[in-house]
Amino acid sequence: MKVIADFCIVPLSVGVSVSKYVAECEKILTAAGLNIKLHSFGTDIEGEWDAVFDAIRTCHERVHEMGVPRITSTLRFGTRTDREQTMQDKLDSVKTKLGG
């Protein structure tokens, strides 16, 4: 089953900058062959259910390996069975309705 997810990982007790941990997760998501789009508060991920959730688990494991004792993440995700839909389809639909 295909899934579109919005994932935000927040390593705790590492100071104010978390960019090196986010960059490591981006590498993991890319290596997993997922369609991803980084944004200012997380990453949109598109792919098969198992691949997406395996990659998210790997992100947590890797960030812990980097010395982070505690991580909190937010995850929103959606699936459809009536038709296939991509992240780009969703954006294009809104842009069309905006007249652009």
Buried (B, 14 or more C-beta within 10 A) or exposed (E): EBBBBBBBBBBEEBEEEBEEBBEBBBEBBEEBEBBBEEEEEBBBBBBBEEBBBBBBEBBBEBBEEEEBEEBEBEBEBEEEEEEEBEBEEBEEEEEEEEEE
